[in-house]
Amino acid sequence: MISRISLVLAAAVSVFPAPLLARDWGYVGGWYVTSADQSCGMYSGALRPISGNSATELLILKRMDGAVYLQAKNTSWSISPGSEDQIQYQIDGRTYAGAQKTAPFENTASNAGSTALLAAFGSDFETEIRGGSALAIVNGGRLIGQIPLSGTSAAFATIASCLDDLRMNGNGKSPAAGFAVLSAATSVSPKGDVSRWISLDDYPGSALREGREGTVGFRLAVGSDGKVFGCTITKSSGHGDLDEATCAGMTRRAKFDAAKDVSGAKVAGSYQSRVSWKLPN
């Protein structure tokens, strides 16, 4: 008697909100590359903590007009709005100035008063990032964050392809001047027991009769309400009915705590994993 289905859910959550037209380009040079409506960016988190601080997360975003934006955040930082002129960005000892502002984290007991830093630079700043070995963030002469830049050249090359892809798909209009929406999201978190998202009842009858098995990779688009509004097969099992059953079950049952941007607002995100359809012994 068939009693259960074996599932493997290897979670990999996105660090960017997922616009409806977003495309994930995956990891390039150690950076995760993805797109928004009119920009593409690379993200790397949990990097090189300074003594006494938490690790710093960095998002580097490039817009259609070539402008480069940095968003850095660290739960140890507490920087008052209006004191941005004390912040310096240094690449291998050279200091660069950019238009700056700060944004608060969500006000919770664990990160109350913490700050994210936003900075805008001209298109020539890309060359500096590509050629540099490390980005240092200094506040009032004190080093508060240091991020290695290895792999950024390869990631920027993928960003160039990403921007070309946006232009080809009708998103070539440059955004208005000013700060881009830099909203690197925290992880979307599954709610409930993920092993219950797929059950034996979901196993396609034809696959059961024919003894077919397979592993399906998938990515879910998750709304700001934590509900799934889209499913994409990232790696087919080779059997269309198993692929379809995966998305059907996930769309129907998967629930999440929504991702949040640097201001604490709930945003759309995505969740990537896989399901192994296996017949019992």
ZARO-908014 format. One record per residue (C-alpha): residue in three letters; x, y, z. Coordinates in nm, 2 decimals. Layout:
<recs>
<rec residuo="ALA" east="X" north="Y" up="Z"/>
...
</recs>
This chain:
<recs>
<rec residuo="MET" east="0.00" north="0.00" up="0.00"/>
<rec residuo="ILE" east="0.13" north="0.34" up="-0.09"/>
<rec residuo="SER" east="0.14" north="0.55" up="0.23"/>
<rec residuo="ARG" east="0.35" north="0.86" up="0.16"/>
<rec residuo="ILE" east="0.54" north="1.07" up="-0.08"/>
<rec residuo="SER" east="0.90" north="1.17" up="-0.02"/>
<rec residuo="LEU" east="0.96" north="1.54" up="-0.04"/>
<rec residuo="VAL" east="1.28" north="1.74" up="-0.05"/>
<rec residuo="LEU" east="1.23" north="2.12" up="0.01"/>
<rec residuo="ALA" east="1.57" north="2.29" up="-0.01"/>
<rec residuo="ALA" east="1.48" north="2.66" up="0.06"/>
<rec residuo="ALA" east="1.66" north="2.94" up="-0.12"/>
<rec residuo="VAL" east="1.49" north="3.27" up="-0.06"/>
<rec residuo="SER" east="1.53" north="3.59" up="-0.26"/>
<rec residuo="VAL" east="1.69" north="3.90" up="-0.13"/>
<rec residuo="PHE" east="1.51" north="4.14" up="-0.37"/>
<rec residuo="PRO" east="1.14" north="4.21" up="-0.40"/>
<rec residuo="ALA" east="1.00" north="4.04" up="-0.71"/>
<rec residuo="PRO" east="0.83" north="4.27" up="-0.95"/>
<rec residuo="LEU" east="0.59" north="4.11" up="-1.19"/>
<rec residuo="LEU" east="0.85" north="4.14" up="-1.48"/>
<rec residuo="ALA" east="1.15" north="4.05" up="-1.27"/>
<rec residuo="ARG" east="1.40" north="3.79" up="-1.39"/>
<rec residuo="ASP" east="1.65" north="3.62" up="-1.16"/>
<rec residuo="TRP" east="2.00" north="3.57" up="-1.32"/>
<rec residuo="GLY" east="2.13" north="3.37" up="-1.03"/>
<rec residuo="TYR" east="2.47" north="3.38" up="-0.87"/>
<rec residuo="VAL" east="2.75" north="3.54" up="-1.07"/>
<rec residuo="GLY" east="3.10" north="3.59" up="-0.92"/>
<rec residuo="GLY" east="2.95" north="3.53" up="-0.58"/>
<rec residuo="TRP" east="2.68" north="3.80" up="-0.62"/>
<rec residuo="TYR" east="2.31" north="3.74" up="-0.67"/>
<rec residuo="VAL" east="2.19" north="3.92" up="-0.99"/>
<rec residuo="THR" east="1.83" north="4.01" up="-1.05"/>
<rec residuo="SER" east="1.62" north="4.28" up="-1.22"/>
<rec residuo="ALA" east="1.35" north="4.53" up="-1.13"/>
<rec residuo="ASP" east="1.12" north="4.71" up="-1.37"/>
<rec residuo="GLN" east="1.39" north="4.96" up="-1.49"/>
<rec residuo="SER" east="1.71" north="4.85" up="-1.32"/>
<rec residuo="CYS" east="1.93" north="4.55" up="-1.25"/>
<rec residuo="GLY" east="2.13" north="4.48" up="-0.94"/>
<rec residuo="MET" east="2.36" north="4.25" up="-0.75"/>
<rec residuo="TYR" east="2.34" north="4.16" up="-0.38"/>
<rec residuo="SER" east="2.57" north="4.00" up="-0.13"/>
<rec residuo="GLY" east="2.49" north="3.96" up="0.24"/>
<rec residuo="ALA" east="2.66" north="3.87" up="0.57"/>
<rec residuo="LEU" east="2.99" north="4.01" up="0.47"/>
<rec residuo="ARG" east="3.30" north="4.07" up="0.68"/>
<rec residuo="PRO" east="3.17" north="4.20" up="1.02"/>
<rec residuo="ILE" east="3.38" north="4.47" up="1.19"/>
<rec residuo="SER" east="3.47" north="4.40" up="1.55"/>
<rec residuo="GLY" east="3.17" north="4.48" up="1.76"/>
<rec residuo="ASN" east="2.93" north="4.51" up="1.46"/>
<rec residuo="SER" east="2.70" north="4.27" up="1.28"/>
<rec residuo="ALA" east="2.78" north="4.18" up="0.92"/>
<rec residuo="THR" east="2.71" north="4.43" up="0.65"/>
<rec residuo="GLU" east="2.47" north="4.36" up="0.35"/>
<rec residuo="LEU" east="2.53" north="4.54" up="0.02"/>
<rec residuo="LEU" east="2.31" north="4.59" up="-0.28"/>
<rec residuo="ILE" east="2.46" north="4.75" up="-0.59"/>
<rec residuo="LEU" east="2.20" north="4.86" up="-0.84"/>
<rec residuo="LYS" east="2.25" north="5.01" up="-1.19"/>
<rec residuo="ARG" east="1.97" north="5.20" up="-1.37"/>
<rec residuo="MET" east="1.89" north="5.24" up="-1.74"/>
<rec residuo="ASP" east="2.06" north="5.58" up="-1.74"/>
<rec residuo="GLY" east="2.39" north="5.43" up="-1.61"/>
<rec residuo="ALA" east="2.37" north="5.57" up="-1.25"/>
<rec residuo="VAL" east="2.49" north="5.34" up="-0.98"/>
<rec residuo="TYR" east="2.33" north="5.31" up="-0.64"/>
<rec residuo="LEU" east="2.46" north="5.15" up="-0.33"/>
<rec residuo="GLN" east="2.24" north="5.03" up="-0.04"/>
<rec residuo="ALA" east="2.43" north="4.91" up="0.27"/>
<rec residuo="LYS" east="2.26" north="4.79" up="0.59"/>
<rec residuo="ASN" east="2.38" north="4.66" up="0.92"/>
<rec residuo="THR" east="2.17" north="4.61" up="1.23"/>
<rec residuo="SER" east="2.45" north="4.76" up="1.44"/>
<rec residuo="TRP" east="2.43" north="5.10" up="1.27"/>
<rec residuo="SER" east="2.25" north="5.39" up="1.43"/>
<rec residuo="ILE" east="2.30" north="5.70" up="1.21"/>
<rec residuo="SER" east="2.09" north="6.01" up="1.25"/>
<rec residuo="PRO" east="1.92" north="6.15" up="0.94"/>
<rec residuo="GLY" east="2.10" north="6.47" up="0.85"/>
<rec residuo="SER" east="2.44" north="6.34" up="0.94"/>
<rec residuo="GLU" east="2.50" north="6.17" up="0.61"/>
<rec residuo="ASP" east="2.79" north="6.41" up="0.54"/>
<rec residuo="GLN" east="2.99" north="6.21" up="0.79"/>
<rec residuo="ILE" east="2.96" north="5.90" up="0.58"/>
<rec residuo="GLN" east="3.25" north="5.82" up="0.33"/>
<rec residuo="TYR" east="3.28" north="5.54" up="0.08"/>
<rec residuo="GLN" east="3.63" north="5.42" up="0.01"/>
<rec residuo="ILE" east="3.76" north="5.18" up="-0.24"/>
<rec residuo="ASP" east="4.11" north="5.06" up="-0.17"/>
<rec residuo="GLY" east="4.18" north="5.38" up="0.03"/>
<rec residuo="ARG" east="4.04" north="5.62" up="-0.22"/>
<rec residuo="THR" east="3.73" north="5.82" up="-0.11"/>
<rec residuo="TYR" east="3.43" north="5.88" up="-0.32"/>
<rec residuo="ALA" east="3.14" north="6.11" up="-0.26"/>
<rec residuo="GLY" east="2.78" north="6.05" up="-0.37"/>
<rec residuo="ALA" east="2.44" north="6.19" up="-0.30"/>
<rec residuo="GLN" east="2.33" north="6.02" up="0.02"/>
<rec residuo="LYS" east="2.04" north="5.96" up="0.25"/>
<rec residuo="THR" east="1.95" north="5.72" up="0.53"/>
<rec residuo="ALA" east="1.65" north="5.50" up="0.59"/>
<rec residuo="PRO" east="1.54" north="5.34" up="0.92"/>
<rec residuo="PHE" east="1.49" north="4.97" up="0.97"/>
<rec residuo="GLU" east="1.16" north="4.84" up="1.09"/>
<rec residuo="ASN" east="1.13" north="4.94" up="1.45"/>
<rec residuo="THR" east="1.15" north="4.61" up="1.64"/>
<rec residuo="ALA" east="1.31" north="4.52" up="1.97"/>
<rec residuo="SER" east="1.61" north="4.36" up="1.78"/>
<rec residuo="ASN" east="1.68" north="4.65" up="1.54"/>
<rec residuo="ALA" east="1.53" north="4.96" up="1.69"/>
<rec residuo="GLY" east="1.72" north="5.26" up="1.58"/>
<rec residuo="SER" east="1.92" north="5.08" up="1.32"/>
<rec residuo="THR" east="1.99" north="5.24" up="0.98"/>
<rec residuo="ALA" east="2.04" north="5.16" up="0.62"/>
<rec residuo="LEU" east="2.26" north="5.38" up="0.40"/>
<rec residuo="LEU" east="2.17" north="5.48" up="0.05"/>
<rec residuo="ALA" east="2.41" north="5.65" up="-0.19"/>
<rec residuo="ALA" east="2.39" north="5.75" up="-0.56"/>
<rec residuo="PHE" east="2.69" north="5.78" up="-0.79"/>
<rec residuo="GLY" east="2.76" north="5.86" up="-1.16"/>
<rec residuo="SER" east="2.80" north="5.59" up="-1.42"/>
<rec residuo="ASP" east="3.19" north="5.62" up="-1.39"/>
<rec residuo="PHE" east="3.17" north="5.47" up="-1.04"/>
<rec residuo="GLU" east="3.11" north="5.13" up="-1.20"/>
<rec residuo="THR" east="3.47" north="5.12" up="-1.32"/>
<rec residuo="GLU" east="3.59" north="5.19" up="-0.97"/>
<rec residuo="ILE" east="3.38" north="4.91" up="-0.82"/>
<rec residuo="ARG" east="3.49" north="4.66" up="-1.09"/>
<rec residuo="GLY" east="3.86" north="4.74" up="-1.04"/>
<rec residuo="GLY" east="3.85" north="4.76" up="-0.66"/>
<rec residuo="SER" east="3.93" north="4.49" up="-0.40"/>
<rec residuo="ALA" east="3.71" north="4.61" up="-0.11"/>
<rec residuo="LEU" east="3.46" north="4.88" up="-0.03"/>
<rec residuo="ALA" east="3.50" north="5.04" up="0.31"/>
<rec residuo="ILE" east="3.22" north="5.25" up="0.47"/>
<rec residuo="VAL" east="3.34" north="5.51" up="0.72"/>
<rec residuo="ASN" east="3.13" north="5.72" up="0.96"/>
<rec residuo="GLY" east="3.31" north="6.02" up="1.12"/>
<rec residuo="GLY" east="3.65" north="5.86" up="1.05"/>
<rec residuo="ARG" east="3.55" north="5.52" up="1.20"/>
<rec residuo="LEU" east="3.53" north="5.21" up="0.98"/>
<rec residuo="ILE" east="3.18" north="5.06" up="1.02"/>
<rec residuo="GLY" east="3.16" north="4.83" up="0.72"/>
<rec residuo="GLN" east="3.39" north="4.65" up="0.48"/>
<rec residuo="ILE" east="3.27" north="4.45" up="0.18"/>
<rec residuo="PRO" east="3.50" north="4.26" up="-0.06"/>
<rec residuo="LEU" east="3.44" north="4.35" up="-0.43"/>
<rec residuo="SER" east="3.57" north="4.03" up="-0.59"/>
<rec residuo="GLY" east="3.34" north="3.90" up="-0.86"/>
<rec residuo="THR" east="3.18" north="4.24" up="-0.92"/>
<rec residuo="SER" east="3.33" north="4.27" up="-1.28"/>
<rec residuo="ALA" east="3.15" north="3.94" up="-1.38"/>
<rec residuo="ALA" east="2.83" north="4.05" up="-1.20"/>
<rec residuo="PHE" east="2.83" north="4.39" up="-1.38"/>
<rec residuo="ALA" east="2.87" north="4.20" up="-1.72"/>
<rec residuo="THR" east="2.56" north="4.01" up="-1.63"/>
<rec residuo="ILE" east="2.39" north="4.33" up="-1.53"/>
<rec residuo="ALA" east="2.47" north="4.47" up="-1.88"/>
<rec residuo="SER" east="2.29" north="4.17" up="-2.03"/>
<rec residuo="CYS" east="2.00" north="4.22" up="-1.78"/>
<rec residuo="LEU" east="1.96" north="4.58" up="-1.88"/>
<rec residuo="ASP" east="1.96" north="4.48" up="-2.25"/>
<rec residuo="ASP" east="1.69" north="4.23" up="-2.17"/>
<rec residuo="LEU" east="1.48" north="4.49" up="-2.01"/>
<rec residuo="ARG" east="1.52" north="4.72" up="-2.31"/>
<rec residuo="MET" east="1.42" north="4.44" up="-2.55"/>
<rec residuo="ASN" east="1.11" north="4.37" up="-2.35"/>
<rec residuo="GLY" east="0.98" north="4.73" up="-2.36"/>
<rec residuo="ASN" east="1.12" north="4.85" up="-2.02"/>
<rec residuo="GLY" east="1.37" north="5.09" up="-2.17"/>
<rec residuo="LYS" east="1.23" north="5.41" up="-2.03"/>
<rec residuo="SER" east="1.47" north="5.56" up="-1.78"/>
<rec residuo="PRO" east="1.34" north="5.63" up="-1.43"/>
<rec residuo="ALA" east="1.31" north="5.98" up="-1.30"/>
<rec residuo="ALA" east="1.61" north="6.14" up="-1.15"/>
<rec residuo="GLY" east="1.67" north="6.09" up="-0.78"/>
<rec residuo="PHE" east="1.72" north="5.79" up="-0.56"/>
<rec residuo="ALA" east="1.61" north="5.46" up="-0.70"/>
<rec residuo="VAL" east="1.38" north="5.24" up="-0.50"/>
<rec residuo="LEU" east="1.64" north="5.03" up="-0.32"/>
<rec residuo="SER" east="1.44" north="4.79" up="-0.12"/>
<rec residuo="ALA" east="1.64" north="4.47" up="-0.06"/>
<rec residuo="ALA" east="1.41" north="4.25" up="0.12"/>
<rec residuo="THR" east="1.47" north="4.03" up="0.41"/>
<rec residuo="SER" east="1.39" north="3.66" up="0.37"/>
<rec residuo="VAL" east="1.04" north="3.54" up="0.30"/>
<rec residuo="SER" east="0.97" north="3.28" up="0.57"/>
<rec residuo="PRO" east="0.76" north="2.97" up="0.52"/>
<rec residuo="LYS" east="0.46" north="2.94" up="0.75"/>
<rec residuo="GLY" east="0.36" north="2.60" up="0.88"/>
<rec residuo="ASP" east="0.50" north="2.26" up="0.80"/>
<rec residuo="VAL" east="0.64" north="2.26" up="0.44"/>
<rec residuo="SER" east="0.62" north="1.88" up="0.42"/>
<rec residuo="ARG" east="0.24" north="1.93" up="0.40"/>
<rec residuo="TRP" east="0.25" north="2.14" up="0.09"/>
<rec residuo="ILE" east="0.26" north="1.83" up="-0.13"/>
<rec residuo="SER" east="0.08" north="1.51" up="-0.04"/>
<rec residuo="LEU" east="0.03" north="1.16" up="-0.19"/>
<rec residuo="ASP" east="-0.31" north="1.29" up="-0.32"/>
<rec residuo="ASP" east="-0.11" north="1.52" up="-0.55"/>
<rec residuo="TYR" east="0.08" north="1.24" up="-0.72"/>
<rec residuo="PRO" east="-0.06" north="1.22" up="-1.08"/>
<rec residuo="GLY" east="-0.24" north="0.90" up="-1.13"/>
<rec residuo="SER" east="-0.06" north="0.82" up="-1.46"/>
<rec residuo="ALA" east="0.28" north="0.87" up="-1.29"/>
<rec residuo="LEU" east="0.18" north="0.63" up="-1.01"/>
<rec residuo="ARG" east="0.06" north="0.37" up="-1.26"/>
<rec residuo="GLU" east="0.38" north="0.40" up="-1.47"/>
<rec residuo="GLY" east="0.61" north="0.42" up="-1.17"/>
<rec residuo="ARG" east="0.76" north="0.75" up="-1.28"/>
<rec residuo="GLU" east="0.97" north="0.96" up="-1.04"/>
<rec residuo="GLY" east="1.16" north="1.29" up="-1.06"/>
<rec residuo="THR" east="1.28" north="1.60" up="-0.90"/>
<rec residuo="VAL" east="1.12" north="1.94" up="-0.98"/>
<rec residuo="GLY" east="1.29" north="2.28" up="-0.91"/>
<rec residuo="PHE" east="1.05" north="2.56" up="-0.87"/>
<rec residuo="ARG" east="1.03" north="2.93" up="-0.78"/>
<rec residuo="LEU" east="0.73" north="3.09" up="-0.62"/>
<rec residuo="ALA" east="0.63" north="3.46" up="-0.65"/>
<rec residuo="VAL" east="0.51" north="3.57" up="-0.31"/>
<rec residuo="GLY" east="0.30" north="3.88" up="-0.26"/>
<rec residuo="SER" east="0.32" north="4.13" up="0.01"/>
<rec residuo="ASP" east="0.03" north="3.95" up="0.18"/>
<rec residuo="GLY" east="0.24" north="3.63" up="0.20"/>
<rec residuo="LYS" east="0.03" north="3.45" up="-0.06"/>
<rec residuo="VAL" east="0.17" north="3.28" up="-0.37"/>
<rec residuo="PHE" east="0.06" north="3.45" up="-0.70"/>
<rec residuo="GLY" east="0.29" north="3.27" up="-0.94"/>
<rec residuo="CYS" east="0.50" north="2.95" up="-0.99"/>
<rec residuo="THR" east="0.78" north="2.89" up="-1.23"/>
<rec residuo="ILE" east="0.95" north="2.56" up="-1.30"/>
<rec residuo="THR" east="1.33" north="2.62" up="-1.28"/>
<rec residuo="LYS" east="1.43" north="2.26" up="-1.34"/>
<rec residuo="SER" east="1.20" north="2.01" up="-1.50"/>
<rec residuo="SER" east="1.16" north="1.65" up="-1.38"/>
<rec residuo="GLY" east="1.13" north="1.55" up="-1.74"/>
<rec residuo="HIS" east="0.76" north="1.47" up="-1.68"/>
<rec residuo="GLY" east="0.51" north="1.74" up="-1.75"/>
<rec residuo="ASP" east="0.25" north="1.60" up="-1.51"/>
<rec residuo="LEU" east="0.49" north="1.60" up="-1.21"/>
<rec residuo="ASP" east="0.60" north="1.96" up="-1.30"/>
<rec residuo="GLU" east="0.24" north="2.07" up="-1.32"/>
<rec residuo="ALA" east="0.14" north="1.89" up="-0.99"/>
<rec residuo="THR" east="0.43" north="2.07" up="-0.81"/>
<rec residuo="CYS" east="0.31" north="2.42" up="-0.91"/>
<rec residuo="ALA" east="-0.05" north="2.33" up="-0.84"/>
<rec residuo="GLY" east="0.02" north="2.20" up="-0.49"/>
<rec residuo="MET" east="0.25" north="2.49" up="-0.40"/>
<rec residuo="THR" east="0.02" north="2.76" up="-0.53"/>
<rec residuo="ARG" east="-0.27" north="2.60" up="-0.34"/>
<rec residuo="ARG" east="-0.10" north="2.54" up="0.00"/>
<rec residuo="ALA" east="0.23" north="2.73" up="0.04"/>
<rec residuo="LYS" east="0.20" north="3.03" up="0.28"/>
<rec residuo="PHE" east="0.47" north="3.28" up="0.39"/>
<rec residuo="ASP" east="0.55" north="3.57" up="0.61"/>
<rec residuo="ALA" east="0.61" north="3.85" up="0.36"/>
<rec residuo="ALA" east="0.95" north="4.00" up="0.29"/>
<rec residuo="LYS" east="1.01" north="4.35" up="0.41"/>
<rec residuo="ASP" east="1.21" north="4.64" up="0.27"/>
<rec residuo="VAL" east="1.45" north="4.86" up="0.46"/>
<rec residuo="SER" east="1.17" north="5.08" up="0.60"/>
<rec residuo="GLY" east="0.99" north="4.77" up="0.73"/>
<rec residuo="ALA" east="0.71" north="4.78" up="0.47"/>
<rec residuo="LYS" east="0.59" north="4.44" up="0.34"/>
<rec residuo="VAL" east="0.70" north="4.38" up="-0.02"/>
<rec residuo="ALA" east="0.67" north="4.10" up="-0.27"/>
<rec residuo="GLY" east="0.94" north="3.84" up="-0.28"/>
<rec residuo="SER" east="1.02" north="3.49" up="-0.40"/>
<rec residuo="TYR" east="1.10" north="3.15" up="-0.27"/>
<rec residuo="GLN" east="1.30" north="2.88" up="-0.45"/>
<rec residuo="SER" east="1.31" north="2.51" up="-0.37"/>
<rec residuo="ARG" east="1.26" north="2.17" up="-0.51"/>
<rec residuo="VAL" east="1.03" north="1.87" up="-0.47"/>
<rec residuo="SER" east="1.14" north="1.51" up="-0.52"/>
<rec residuo="TRP" east="0.85" north="1.29" up="-0.63"/>
<rec residuo="LYS" east="0.94" north="0.93" up="-0.51"/>
<rec residuo="LEU" east="0.74" north="0.62" up="-0.50"/>
<rec residuo="PRO" east="0.76" north="0.43" up="-0.16"/>
<rec residuo="ASN" east="0.96" north="0.11" up="-0.14"/>
</recs>
